[in-house]
Amino acid sequence: RALPTSFQDARRLQAGMYFREAGDDLSLDVRLRFLHNAVRLAPDLAAVWLALLHHARWYGDYQLAQACLTGLQRAVVAAPAPGNRGLRRRAAETMAWLCYDRGTWVDGLAWVDSAEALGQDVPLVRGLLLAGSGQYLYAEDVARRLAAHNESSSSARWIHGVARWYRGNPELARAI
């Protein structure tokens, strides 16, 4: 922000080009390189931070995800916009999934609460986190609601399987 406005605009333009080039048709390593270049040039672009956070989750890199979350939070504060609520909502959901991947159930449930407070309904990850944390009755309730909503979805079976797995019944979990 200390740079003159013309330099900031030029850097944002170049960062936007890197962000557009980081499409799905590239390998993940190249995509990450483009995204890192974009945030290096314009750290106030919240959408780029969210993309990096999403990829950090798929890499399973919790430290990178935390750094991306911090960058995203700073970008949202630096340039408040109406679309930032959606970015924060998707970031909370991504962090909830990362916590599920890492087995940090309580932290994940806090992220689910944050996502839901911002208007994002995430019953699947809530059910999985509840099942992992040992709150089986609540997890089964979420699974029943998901099954009633969409009978052909595998989400309810996934929650039932995780609940049975963590209850100590891996054979029953595999049978689902």
Buried (B, 14 or more C-beta within 10 A) or exposed (E): EEEEEEEBEBBBEBBBBBBEBBEEEEEEEEBBBBBBBBBEBBBBBBBBBBBBBBBBBEEEBBEBBBBBBEBBBBBBEEEEEEEBBBBBBBBBBBBBBBBBBBEBBEBBBBBBBBBBEBEBEBBBBBBBBBBBBEBBEBBBBBBBEBBEEEEEEEBBBBBBBBBBBBEEEEEBBEEB
